[in-house]
Amino acid sequence: MRLSHSLVPTLKEIPAEAQIASHRLMLRAGLVRQTAAGIYAWLPAGLRVLTAIGQIVREEQNAAGAQEMLMPTIQSAELWRTSGRYDAYGPEMLRLKDRHGRDLLYGPTNEEMITDIFRSSVKSYRELPQNLYHIQWKFRDEVRPRFGVMRGREFLMKDAYSFDLDYEGAVVSYRRMMLAYMRTFQRLGLKAIPMAAESGPIGGNLSHEFIILAPTGESAVYYDAAFEKNDYMGDAFSHDSPADLERFFALMTGSYAATDEKHDAGAWADVAEKREGRGIEVGHIFYFGTKYSEPMGLSVAGPDGRSVAPHMGSYGIGVSRLVGAIIEASHDEAGIIWPDSVAPWRAAILNLKSGDATCDALCESLYAKFAGQALYDDRAERAGAKFADADLMGHPWQIIVGPRGAATGMVELKRRASGERVEMPVDAALAKLL
């Protein structure tokens, strides 16, 4: 994209309504704009980040054997009355009626709907286990939406739902998802820890939150120092081996166990390197057995011919929340520092003298070779403004083209994370970045 003709409305001043770093930087870098309380429009740069995160989530879900589908945002109230949650969920649920007076709701989650779909489609234990997921917008009517996309009313979620014949199978599915989650967060460049948690209104008795370590995190967390290495040896474990999954689960919840400030930190007496930090919740997984399958009449024929209610689990990742969490974990005073895997563009091409024939020609040549993976700052702006915006927007690399270097086929390459700047021939820069 050429910045001169792109909707990337950067701001120099700090928005008064933004209380945390990610909210300030998402507004200043032109990623989002608020359209109503807790509801945001995703502008082109922000949508590219959101899409990149969603794709990594999708790839790891697929690798774990989950099947992607798409469920609607509007749900029938009757499904929720059948499960018993319609009146119990609370005012966060947006309830509405259609023109025929039928009760509907804007789904905050999808346990009822997926159970209804599954009960009409699967009849035998031979069709189990299965795991289905979608990436879809949700709505929860927060009393005080704040912190930008970190606690908005409308948000993008990945929800997965597992169906197993019995508890033992459900535990394997649960562990498979835990491995998929840890691989996902690694690929996003995040330091994540699974922490035993309460299930809340979704229900269940086996539950873990996934906490991203960030200095500006919303809650205190205690954890083993091993998590700081962001090396979970994920590739050493197979999604298809129950023994591997058991070992991985023991590793994540045993010697690497974590707790929050509400629970007993004294249990850490035997841990050699205890750490205390701040954390942001970005995912939650639950096992809840037959909590939904039994009241909603979901059953399959078991091996002995008798009807069996499948055991279920639910697995959520806040895709839009992750945008804010990544920024909270990776920024400085100048702006965002995107991990390579989710940056809207891999590089920014900064033309320091737009209108100069040699600079223009070199920048156009570079821009063509990146095939849409670079943002070309072709604006008639002073160099200082281009440097400031490039740092603010957080491109992993900046390719700086000035008249002196362009005349000799040289460019300056800047790494955003470290600030290191190196002058090199154009071909060497392209080889490094492409």
C-alpha positions as CSV (number, residue, x, y, z in Angstrom):
1,M,0.0,0.0,0.0
2,R,1.1,3.6,-0.7
3,L,0.7,5.6,2.4
4,S,-0.3,8.7,0.5
5,H,-3.5,6.9,-0.7
6,S,-4.2,4.8,2.4
7,L,-6.6,5.1,5.3
8,V,-4.0,5.1,8.0
9,P,-5.0,8.1,10.1
10,T,-2.1,8.4,12.6
11,L,-2.4,10.9,15.5
12,K,0.4,12.9,17.1
13,E,-1.5,13.7,20.3
14,I,-2.5,11.1,22.9
15,P,-6.3,10.5,22.9
16,A,-7.8,11.7,26.2
17,E,-10.2,8.7,26.5
18,A,-7.4,6.1,26.2
19,Q,-6.2,4.8,29.6
20,I,-3.8,2.0,28.7
21,A,-0.9,1.8,26.2
22,S,-2.6,-0.5,23.7
23,H,-5.7,1.7,23.5
24,R,-3.6,4.8,23.0
25,L,-1.3,3.2,20.4
26,M,-4.1,1.5,18.4
27,L,-5.8,4.9,18.0
28,R,-2.6,6.8,17.3
29,A,-1.3,4.2,14.8
30,G,-4.6,4.3,12.9
31,L,-5.6,0.7,13.6
32,V,-9.2,1.3,14.9
33,R,-11.8,4.0,15.4
34,Q,-14.6,3.8,18.0
35,T,-18.1,3.9,16.6
36,A,-20.0,3.5,19.8
37,A,-19.2,2.6,23.5
38,G,-17.0,-0.5,23.4
39,I,-17.5,-1.0,19.6
40,Y,-14.7,-0.4,17.1
41,A,-14.3,-0.2,13.3
42,W,-11.1,-2.0,12.2
43,L,-9.2,0.2,9.7
44,P,-7.0,-1.4,7.0
45,A,-3.8,-1.7,9.1
46,G,-5.7,-3.0,12.1
47,L,-7.6,-5.5,10.0
48,R,-4.4,-6.9,8.6
49,V,-3.1,-7.6,12.1
50,L,-6.5,-9.1,13.1
51,T,-6.4,-11.4,10.0
52,A,-2.8,-12.5,10.7
53,I,-3.6,-13.4,14.3
54,G,-6.7,-15.3,13.2
55,Q,-4.8,-17.2,10.6
56,I,-2.2,-18.4,13.1
57,V,-5.0,-19.5,15.4
58,R,-6.7,-21.2,12.5
59,E,-3.6,-23.1,11.5
60,E,-2.9,-24.4,15.0
61,Q,-6.6,-25.5,15.4
62,N,-6.4,-27.3,12.1
63,A,-3.2,-29.0,13.1
64,A,-4.9,-30.2,16.3
65,G,-7.6,-31.9,14.3
66,A,-10.3,-29.3,14.8
67,Q,-12.8,-28.6,12.0
68,E,-13.7,-25.0,11.0
69,M,-17.3,-24.0,10.6
70,L,-19.2,-20.7,11.0
71,M,-22.2,-20.2,13.3
72,P,-24.4,-17.1,13.2
73,T,-24.2,-14.2,15.6
74,I,-28.0,-14.2,16.3
75,Q,-29.3,-17.2,18.3
76,S,-32.7,-18.5,19.4
77,A,-33.6,-17.9,23.0
78,E,-35.3,-21.3,23.1
79,L,-31.9,-23.0,22.8
80,W,-30.7,-21.2,25.9
81,R,-33.9,-21.9,27.8
82,T,-33.4,-25.6,27.1
83,S,-30.0,-25.5,28.7
84,G,-31.2,-23.3,31.6
85,R,-28.9,-20.4,30.8
86,Y,-31.2,-17.8,29.3
87,D,-32.3,-16.3,32.6
88,A,-29.1,-17.2,34.4
89,Y,-26.6,-15.5,32.1
90,G,-27.2,-12.0,33.3
91,P,-27.6,-8.5,31.7
92,E,-24.4,-8.9,29.7
93,M,-26.5,-10.9,27.2
94,L,-28.1,-8.6,24.5
95,R,-31.7,-9.9,24.2
96,L,-34.0,-8.8,21.3
97,K,-37.2,-9.8,19.5
98,D,-37.8,-10.2,15.8
99,R,-40.9,-8.8,14.0
100,H,-42.8,-11.9,14.9
101,G,-42.2,-11.5,18.6
102,R,-39.8,-14.4,18.8
103,D,-37.0,-14.0,21.5
104,L,-33.5,-13.8,20.1
105,L,-30.1,-12.9,21.5
106,Y,-26.8,-11.7,20.2
107,G,-24.6,-14.7,21.1
108,P,-21.9,-14.2,23.8
109,T,-20.9,-17.8,23.3
110,N,-22.0,-20.9,21.4
111,E,-22.4,-24.0,23.6
112,E,-26.1,-24.3,23.0
113,M,-26.0,-23.8,19.3
114,I,-23.1,-26.3,18.6
115,T,-24.9,-28.8,20.9
116,D,-28.1,-28.4,18.8
117,I,-26.2,-28.8,15.6
118,F,-24.3,-31.8,16.8
119,R,-27.4,-33.6,18.2
120,S,-29.1,-33.5,14.8
121,S,-26.0,-34.8,12.9
122,V,-24.1,-37.4,15.0
123,K,-25.8,-40.6,16.2
124,S,-23.1,-43.1,17.0
125,Y,-20.0,-43.4,19.2
126,R,-18.1,-44.4,16.0
127,E,-18.3,-40.7,14.9
128,L,-16.5,-39.5,18.1
129,P,-14.3,-37.8,19.0
130,Q,-14.9,-34.5,17.1
131,N,-13.9,-30.9,17.6
132,L,-15.5,-28.0,15.8
133,Y,-14.5,-24.4,15.9
134,H,-15.3,-21.1,14.4
135,I,-13.9,-17.5,14.5
136,Q,-16.9,-15.2,14.9
137,W,-17.9,-11.8,16.4
138,K,-19.5,-11.8,19.8
139,F,-21.3,-9.3,21.9
140,R,-21.4,-8.9,25.7
141,D,-23.1,-5.7,27.0
142,E,-20.4,-4.6,29.5
143,V,-21.5,-2.1,32.0
144,R,-18.4,0.0,31.6
145,P,-16.5,-0.9,28.4
146,R,-13.0,0.4,28.7
147,F,-9.4,-0.2,27.7
148,G,-10.2,-0.2,23.9
149,V,-10.4,-3.7,22.4
150,M,-9.2,-5.3,25.6
151,R,-12.6,-4.9,27.2
152,G,-15.1,-3.9,24.5
153,R,-18.6,-5.0,23.9
154,E,-18.1,-6.4,20.5
155,F,-15.1,-8.7,20.0
156,L,-13.8,-11.5,17.7
157,M,-13.4,-14.9,19.3
158,K,-12.3,-18.3,18.3
159,D,-14.6,-20.9,20.0
160,A,-13.9,-24.6,19.7
161,Y,-16.1,-27.4,21.1
162,S,-15.0,-31.0,21.7
163,F,-17.3,-34.1,21.8
164,D,-16.0,-37.3,23.4
165,L,-17.6,-40.6,24.4
166,D,-16.4,-40.4,28.0
167,Y,-14.3,-38.5,30.5
168,E,-11.0,-40.1,29.5
169,G,-11.5,-39.1,25.9
170,A,-12.5,-35.6,26.9
171,V,-9.3,-35.2,28.9
172,V,-7.2,-36.1,25.8
173,S,-9.1,-33.5,23.8
174,Y,-8.6,-30.9,26.5
175,R,-4.8,-31.6,26.6
176,R,-4.7,-31.5,22.8
177,M,-6.2,-28.0,22.9
178,M,-3.7,-26.9,25.6
179,L,-0.8,-27.9,23.3
180,A,-2.4,-26.1,20.4
181,Y,-2.9,-22.9,22.5
182,M,0.7,-22.9,23.7
183,R,2.0,-23.3,20.1
184,T,-0.3,-20.5,19.0
185,F,1.0,-18.1,21.6
186,Q,4.6,-19.0,20.7
187,R,4.0,-18.2,17.1
188,L,2.5,-14.8,18.1
189,G,5.7,-14.0,19.9
190,L,4.0,-14.0,23.4
191,K,5.1,-15.5,26.7
192,A,2.0,-17.4,27.9
193,I,1.3,-19.5,30.9
194,P,-1.8,-21.7,31.6
195,M,-3.3,-21.0,35.0
196,A,-5.9,-23.1,36.8
197,A,-9.1,-21.1,36.8
198,E,-12.8,-21.0,37.8
199,S,-15.2,-21.7,35.0
200,G,-17.7,-18.8,35.5
201,P,-21.1,-18.9,33.7
202,I,-19.9,-21.4,31.1
203,G,-19.6,-24.1,33.8
204,G,-17.2,-27.1,34.2
205,N,-14.7,-28.5,36.7
206,L,-11.4,-28.5,34.6
207,S,-10.5,-25.1,33.5
208,H,-7.4,-23.0,32.6
209,E,-6.9,-19.4,31.7
210,F,-4.0,-18.5,29.4
211,I,-2.2,-15.5,30.7
212,I,0.2,-13.3,28.6
213,L,3.0,-11.8,30.6
214,A,3.1,-8.1,30.1
215,P,4.4,-5.3,32.4
216,T,1.0,-3.5,32.1
217,G,-1.0,-6.6,32.8
218,E,-4.4,-6.3,34.6
219,S,-3.6,-8.8,37.4
220,A,-0.7,-10.1,39.4
221,V,0.5,-13.6,38.6
222,Y,3.1,-16.0,40.1
223,Y,4.9,-18.3,37.7
224,D,8.0,-20.4,37.1
225,A,10.9,-18.6,35.5
226,A,11.0,-21.3,32.7
227,F,8.0,-19.5,31.1
228,E,10.1,-16.4,30.4
229,K,12.1,-18.4,27.9
230,N,9.0,-18.8,25.7
231,D,10.3,-22.2,24.8
232,Y,7.7,-25.0,25.5
233,M,9.3,-27.6,23.2
234,G,5.9,-27.8,21.5
235,D,7.4,-29.5,18.4
236,A,8.5,-32.4,20.6
237,F,4.9,-33.4,21.4
238,S,2.4,-34.9,19.1
239,H,-1.3,-33.9,19.0
240,D,-2.1,-37.6,18.2
241,S,-0.2,-39.3,21.1
242,P,-2.1,-39.4,24.4
243,A,1.1,-40.2,26.2
244,D,2.8,-37.1,24.7
245,L,-0.2,-35.0,25.6
246,E,-0.1,-36.3,29.2
247,R,3.5,-35.4,29.5
248,F,2.9,-31.9,28.1
249,F,0.0,-31.3,30.4
250,A,2.1,-32.4,33.4
251,L,4.8,-30.0,32.3
252,M,2.5,-27.1,31.9
253,T,0.5,-27.6,35.2
254,G,3.1,-29.3,37.4
255,S,6.6,-27.9,37.8
256,Y,5.5,-24.9,35.7
257,A,2.3,-24.3,37.6
258,A,1.1,-20.7,38.0
259,T,-1.3,-19.0,40.4
260,D,-2.8,-15.5,40.8
261,E,-2.8,-13.1,43.7
262,K,-6.2,-14.5,45.0
263,H,-4.7,-18.0,45.6
264,D,-2.1,-19.4,47.9
265,A,1.4,-18.3,46.7
266,G,2.9,-20.3,49.6
267,A,2.5,-23.5,47.5
268,W,5.6,-22.3,45.6
269,A,8.0,-23.3,48.3
270,D,9.4,-26.2,46.2
271,V,9.8,-24.1,43.0
272,A,13.5,-23.1,42.5
273,E,12.9,-19.9,40.5
274,K,9.6,-18.3,41.4
275,R,8.7,-15.1,39.5
276,E,6.0,-12.5,40.1
277,G,4.7,-10.3,37.3
278,R,1.6,-8.9,35.6
279,G,-0.6,-10.8,33.2
280,I,-3.4,-10.4,30.7
281,E,-6.0,-13.2,30.0
282,V,-6.3,-14.0,26.3
283,G,-7.8,-17.5,26.3
284,H,-9.8,-19.9,28.4
285,I,-10.4,-23.6,28.1
286,F,-13.1,-25.7,30.0
287,Y,-14.1,-29.3,30.4
288,F,-17.8,-29.4,31.4
289,G,-18.8,-33.0,30.8
290,T,-22.5,-33.5,30.1
291,K,-23.6,-30.0,31.3
292,Y,-25.1,-29.2,27.9
293,S,-25.5,-32.6,26.2
294,E,-27.9,-34.0,28.9
295,P,-30.4,-31.2,29.2
296,M,-30.4,-30.6,25.5
297,G,-31.0,-34.2,24.6
298,L,-27.8,-34.9,22.8
299,S,-27.0,-38.6,22.9
300,V,-25.3,-41.2,20.7
301,A,-25.5,-45.0,20.6
302,G,-22.6,-46.4,22.7
303,P,-20.6,-49.6,22.1
304,D,-23.3,-51.6,23.9
305,G,-26.2,-49.9,22.0
306,R,-27.3,-47.8,24.9
307,S,-27.7,-44.0,24.6
308,V,-24.7,-42.0,26.0
309,A,-24.5,-38.3,26.5
310,P,-21.2,-37.1,25.0
311,H,-18.7,-35.3,27.2
312,M,-17.9,-31.8,26.0
313,G,-15.3,-29.1,26.3
314,S,-15.1,-25.5,25.2
315,Y,-12.0,-23.6,24.1
316,G,-11.9,-19.8,23.5
317,I,-9.3,-17.4,22.3
318,G,-9.9,-13.7,22.2
319,V,-8.6,-12.9,18.7
320,S,-9.3,-9.2,18.8
321,R,-8.2,-9.0,22.5
322,L,-4.9,-10.5,21.4
323,V,-4.2,-7.4,19.3
324,G,-4.2,-5.3,22.4
325,A,-2.4,-7.9,24.5
326,I,0.5,-8.1,21.9
327,I,0.9,-4.3,22.0
328,E,0.8,-4.3,25.8
329,A,3.6,-6.8,25.8
330,S,5.6,-5.2,23.0
331,H,5.9,-1.5,22.7
332,D,8.1,1.4,23.8
333,E,7.7,5.2,24.1
334,A,7.9,5.6,20.3
335,G,5.1,3.2,19.5
336,I,4.2,-0.4,18.7
337,I,6.8,-3.2,18.2
338,W,5.0,-5.8,16.1
339,P,6.3,-9.4,16.1
340,D,7.1,-10.4,12.5
341,S,4.3,-13.0,12.5
342,V,1.4,-10.5,12.9
343,A,2.7,-7.2,11.6
344,P,0.4,-5.5,9.1
345,W,3.4,-5.1,6.8
346,R,6.8,-6.8,7.0
347,A,8.5,-3.5,6.2
348,A,8.0,0.2,5.6
349,I,9.8,1.8,2.7
350,L,10.7,5.4,3.6
351,N,11.4,7.7,0.7
352,L,13.3,10.5,2.3
353,K,13.1,12.7,-0.8
354,S,9.9,12.1,-2.7
355,G,10.1,13.7,-6.1
356,D,13.8,12.9,-6.5
357,A,14.0,10.7,-9.6
358,T,16.6,8.3,-8.2
359,C,14.9,7.9,-4.9
360,D,11.5,7.4,-6.5
361,A,12.8,4.8,-9.0
362,L,14.5,2.8,-6.3
363,C,11.5,2.9,-3.9
364,E,9.2,1.8,-6.7
365,S,11.5,-1.1,-7.5
366,L,11.6,-2.2,-3.9
367,Y,7.8,-1.8,-3.5
368,A,7.1,-4.0,-6.5
369,K,9.4,-6.8,-5.1
370,F,7.5,-6.9,-1.8
371,A,4.2,-7.8,-3.6
372,G,1.9,-6.2,-1.0
373,Q,4.0,-7.0,2.1
374,A,5.5,-3.5,2.4
375,L,3.9,-0.1,3.1
376,Y,5.5,2.6,0.9
377,D,5.7,6.0,2.6
378,D,5.6,8.1,-0.5
379,R,4.2,11.2,1.2
380,A,5.6,14.7,0.6
381,E,6.5,14.9,4.3
382,R,9.7,15.7,6.1
383,A,12.0,12.8,7.0
384,G,11.3,13.2,10.8
385,A,7.6,12.7,10.4
386,K,8.2,9.5,8.3
387,F,10.5,8.1,10.9
388,A,8.1,8.9,13.8
389,D,5.1,7.3,12.0
390,A,7.1,4.2,11.1
391,D,8.1,3.7,14.7
392,L,4.6,4.5,15.9
393,M,3.1,1.9,13.5
394,G,5.7,-0.7,14.6
395,H,6.8,-2.2,11.3
396,P,9.4,-4.9,12.0
397,W,11.8,-3.4,9.4
398,Q,12.3,0.0,7.9
399,I,14.0,0.4,4.5
400,I,15.3,4.0,4.4
401,V,16.0,5.4,1.0
402,G,17.8,8.8,0.7
403,P,19.4,10.5,-2.3
404,R,23.0,9.8,-1.3
405,G,22.5,6.1,-0.8
406,A,20.1,5.7,-3.8
407,A,22.7,7.1,-6.1
408,T,25.0,4.3,-5.2
409,G,22.4,1.5,-4.9
410,M,22.5,1.5,-1.1
411,V,19.7,1.6,1.5
412,E,19.6,1.8,5.3
413,L,17.9,-1.1,7.1
414,K,16.5,-0.5,10.6
415,R,15.2,-3.2,12.9
416,R,12.3,-1.8,14.9
417,A,12.8,-4.1,18.0
418,S,16.4,-3.2,18.6
419,G,16.8,0.1,16.8
420,E,19.9,-1.2,15.0
421,R,20.6,0.5,11.6
422,V,22.8,-0.9,8.9
423,E,23.6,0.4,5.5
424,M,23.8,-2.3,2.8
425,P,23.3,-2.8,-1.0
426,V,19.7,-3.1,-2.2
427,D,20.1,-6.8,-3.2
428,A,21.4,-7.7,0.3
429,A,18.5,-5.9,2.0
430,L,16.0,-7.7,-0.2
431,A,17.7,-11.1,0.4
432,K,17.5,-10.5,4.2
433,L,13.8,-9.5,4.2
434,L,12.4,-11.7,1.5
